[in-house]
Amino acid sequence: MTTDSAHVPDPFPRLAIVTGADSGIGRATALLLATEGFDIGLTVHRDVAGAKETARAVEQRGRRCVQAAFDAAATDAGAVVERLAGDLGGLGVLVNVAGTGQSELALDLPLETWQHVLATDLTGPFLCAQRAARRMVADGHGGRIINVTSVHEHVPRVGSSAYCAAKAGLGMLTQVLALELAEHGITVNSVAPGEIATEMTGQDEEDAYRVSRPGNPLGRPGHVNEVASVIGFLASPRSAYVTGSSYAVDGGLMLMAAHGHDDAGSGWRRP
């Protein structure tokens, strides 16, 4: 007997919280989930106009959208999950997208910057995941937690010591939570984007198709929808047997480590 997973009902409600949904990957994720029938709770830090635009687009897709102010670096960052879950009437999926970066060499990195990046990119997602898991366990229906990390969950980058440490930590936290929450029917996975055309990388979304990246096997940056589609899979019944995994969405960038001695585009495609 075969089973069409597309018709397997969700064991959890189609209610999702997406942090950092005012733009970029967060917005693309919120809109994809809304298209797939989720009501959305989104967070806003500074870009109030962007959050309103996302909310309008969610509602245009026929779904409810609620918003809450959120600072991922705050000591009570997880409280936003309780507020939004209360407004939604439950919670089935949490997507941790909100984050920040840094560009100083480790020798020049101020402690304050280190602490802020770790708080935003690791502690904040932990607190949100903890609150979300507690709600899912209490409601007894399982759920999905998806952490957006980076290829730097796996590989280092000069000038990004705090960022790499936080993303690597979030990747390992994902695996620990996957083990601890499995008995409750909650899966936990990470999505690790490479270079994606967003405001954070100083690009427009359409740059994903018009900017050349010779050192990337696919030859270009990624589009936010290409990341959101992987998140959408992990938020769906089709991923019910997937937990503790990290999905690189990087155009093959991490495969290039062994070719790092070559100049970009100087013949790395040949042995």
C-alpha positions, -999 to +999 in steps of 0.1 A: +000+000+000+013+035-008+005+067+009+003+101-007+020+123+018+005+154+003-028+142+017-016+133+052-034+156+076-013+178+099-011+165+134-006+201+145-026+233+138-017+254+108-005+283+130+030+295+125+053+321+141+080+335+119+106+359+136+122+385+114+094+384+088+095+421+080+118+414+050+140+389+032+139+352+041+114+358+069+089+376+047+093+349+020+087+322+045+056+339+060+041+343+025+048+308+015+033+294+047+003+316+043-002+303+007-001+268+022-029+276+046-011+288+078-022+318+099+009+338+107+023+355+137+053+377+128+077+398+148+089+433+141+120+449+155+127+482+137+111+479+103+075+486+112+066+495+076+081+462+063+062+442+089+029+459+078+037+451+042+042+414+051+010+414+071-010+428+042+004+402+018-005+374+042-040+387+045-043+390+007-037+353+007-068+348+029-050+341+061-049+359+095-017+378+105-009+391+140+022+410+149+044+416+180+074+438+188+105+416+192+142+421+202+160+388+197+188+400+220+164+408+250+165+386+280+128+379+277+129+373+239+109+341+243+079+360+256+069+370+221+060+333+214+035+333+242+019+365+230+016+355+194+005+319+201-022+334+224-033+358+196-033+329+170-051+305+193-023+279+193+010+271+177+021+244+152+053+258+137+081+281+148+106+295+123+135+314+139+148+337+112+157+370+130+194+375+134+224+398+129+260+396+119+294+413+124+325+420+104+354+426+128+385+404+130+385+385+163+415+405+176+395+437+172+361+424+182+346+443+212+331+422+239+298+441+236+296+431+199+304+395+207+277+394+234+251+411+212+256+387+183+255+357+205+224+370+223+206+377+190+217+347+169+218+320+196+202+329+229+171+345+214+163+315+191+169+292+221+144+312+242+118+312+214+123+275+207+119+267+244+087+286+248+073+272+215+082+236+226+066+241+260+034+252+243+034+224+218+040+198+245+012+212+267-012+212+237-002+176+230-002+178+192+035+180+183+049+205+159+078+219+139+108+241+150+130+254+122+161+274+129+176+295+101+214+293+106+239+298+078+265+279+059+286+293+087+269+268+109+294+244+092+323+264+078+343+294+091+346+329+077+373+355+084+358+385+102+328+366+115+339+349+147+309+358+168+285+351+139+301+317+131+301+307+168+265+316+172+253+298+141+274+267+149+259+268+184+224+271+170+231+241+147+241+219+176+212+232+197+190+221+169+203+186+171+199+185+209+164+197+208+156+172+181+166+144+204+148+158+234+116+167+217+111+137+195+090+118+221+066+147+219+062+146+181+081+178+176+107+178+149+136+203+149+157+211+119+180+239+106+182+256+072+217+269+064+216+296+036+246+307+017+247+340+000+211+351-005+201+383-023+186+403+006+190+437+022+214+421+047+238+413+019+232+446+002+213+432-028+178+433-043+159+400-046+162+401-083+200+402-080+197+364-074+193+360-112+215+388-126+246+388-103+275+365-113+293+345-086+320+325-105+332+308-073+297+293-067+289+261-086+255+275-096+271+308-104+248+332-086+234+342-052+202+325-040+167+339-040+148+342-007+120+320-022+146+292-027+153+292+011+116+296+020+107+265-001+130+243+020+115+258+052+081+251+038+089+214+033+102+212+069+070+228+081+048+203+063+036+167+069+060+156+041+089+161+065+074+140+094+104+116+095+131+144+093+146+157+125+180+169+136+191+177+101+207+208+085+197+217+050+223+238+031+207+262+006+239+276-009+241+267-046+269+242-038+291+268-021+303+245+007+314+219-018+341+244-029+363+241+003+388+220-015+391+245-043+397+275-020+433+279-033+420+287-068+411+321-078+374+324-084+365+311-119+401+301-127+394+266-137+381+249-105+355+230-126+384+208-140+405+184-120 
